[in-house]
Amino acid sequence: MMNSLNLRLRPLTTTMKRKRNPTAPPPSTPPPPPPQTKTLLKTQPSPERAWVPLNLTLEELSLPLTFPTGQTFRWKNTAPSQYTGVVGPHLLSLTHLQNGDVSYSLHRTRENADVDEARTVLLDFLNAGVSLAGIWKSFSDSDERFAELALHLRGARVLRQDPFECLIQFLCSSNNNIGRITKMVDHVSSLGTYLGSVEGFEFHAFPTLEQLSSVSEEELRKAGFGYRAKYIVGTVNALQSKPGGGEEWLLSLRKLDLEDVICALCTLPGVGPKVAACIALFSLDQHHAIPVDTHVWQIATKYLLPELAGSRLTPKLCSRVAEAFVTKYGRYAGWAQTLLFIAELPSQKALLPPHLWTTEQHNHAKKGVSE
């Protein structure tokens, strides 16, 4: 499927040479020049390269179980089984083939960029170096319920986002719903370099720290960010003061232990333990980070720590929940928690047999609550 940005070249008009009639009079006006062909920019895919196999099966990546589940708010569902988004300077679409395999289409990249570079950056963003099937087998061997869920929720993987982009997105997520978060993230994104539109959605490269530093708290408040405006501006200012630059400082956190990462992130305005854990898991290679909110608390008290059911969630109990996940699932506990979290989303209920629904999901179904 192509779109307004992903341009197909029209077949070039072939000018047929006609045999000249020697008895015919010369034309009164010169014939029009042959049509000029337009050079195909390397930023636009040619028809034969519109969709390129990514060598990822459905077991390794399910687009609808990865993109609209709360890890990122920048990717758009631009067609059935197709999601479009930006990785660095690259505007791409991903789609499932009939057999479930994933292919990609490169709509636009920066001038003189190598197409292979875009593929490499995309695979890094998708955390393709981690075998989802491998770690899920390990989880399934030790957890019967996980094994059942994995049969119905194949390919729900954890992304490896740019840390600055991930940080700003999750500052927008604080005490918020997906609709408003998406609008805020779209507004922030619009401050970056415009890359084009796909199926009516406009896409931009995420603004750099320098670009975002020119936005005032007042501007963000007028755009509907509320108190989060102060946190975004404050965090941008704090990052600008970091030696070597704030974006490099964030990248350097990938080399630290999880506890040090959480402590470092919590020094930024508006970042608490839960937001810090999200950033650590989804962008900083902390695969055992566990973002604990009320949904994860319900999962933990139902399946891991039933003795805590009815207790009030406190910072101390948040740490206990995280420890329980790591004890059960090991160094990729955050990936296990992600699947269990997705299984609790009302939008995924239809994929699960009733015996795997939680009590809350059963109640929603009985009451006819709109999903």
Steps between C-alpha positions, in 0.01 A plus 500: 500500500642832402409851604553867439860495618601152389489602133489245221660610177261511209621300203704724279323598177671331208534723197471273197712596197282528194633449150509833326293534185735661242204648312341657804547876540714619789304580814412860554602486866778298660387189691498525880813376674485148647385490863779533750539222750521591866786361698381265773633625831653233720267624774205351306466125461471367149205267435708184503638596842175618652495220758822338613509187722632570848563134586277520807216250536174555684648307793767770528290810428128570502440861397157543667631345822810720507418851378159595647565349845657791686871478416496779242238749388660602169409212269173516308278222364503620137334195339384152598799317651718805429665745741701806402749694707837669520830354616764773508475675162328205334126493423392137464198274485485145632247241390416132544500279195237228467726248673558743789856599409586869534612721212589869494475789256734797518310816412764757573843533654753778523688608190785266403408244766559136417188283475684229693551750782124542533454124526772474766349782706152347468617158620673666795178688585309169487750337739548232236814374672281343770334171405142537621423135432801400707419698811129418477582128498694552820207686658248242381700212644467650848155662477198311371284812465771683307525201266127522425507877448799471270298279264249781446726807526793402280752766410441757775854630535677786679638786290841669531413865452715810495532593872422870457192428290386237750556734796290782357220261403476361851505846656181553296355172630489597867143460634365509148298294249622370166299749295642806675850353517494445125387858434777637722765281340375602154533865598857452625586299189372778275787716624748273322593483133203423276541173310170462317150354527372146471129428469409839646744483794787749511839383622801685640838399628489533878633843602852517631575629848606830344176531303288424804691751711341783303150407621372680809287364781227748404489363144461144625230600748305670222530176304331310785795347683394630841750447782704272273618812314713595799654152517587492131663844505676418827631171369623661178686763704648233728621297204660804337718542808638145480869475408533384142134564427176363635434255216845345543446487877179304449672256264777448758241362743485182291832403655382528862323262735123536526505654848742770387294564187181550703677734743650705215170536316316596819719811529315641198186711562180296477672159492396260775583130545224374268586737212870429556436126475309549171787699352752245628309206349400655168821687415793425732552123470378435854308186406405418858355841583140471624276809472255450785160667473155391616463256208833329572412502871179309422695246293753455779244455778300253290782282367828575683427643846143398589575562866512874424149512351302780662813691606562859398775546242794685655853574373629214715248258351589624150853378562366169629289454186799571276709249696227238466497537121879475479506197731249318281610609152866596532702750297220556244230545760394829342413316179286252693327782685429670166311196370305461825413871486382475138281203595317729743415762237128496410593540133677161507225308676355371172827318433474297820270212596270588795686282747803728464304817574550664835208555735490867399481407131213261572314776680554741211363245256192435714429871534542556126771760553620641170857396422 
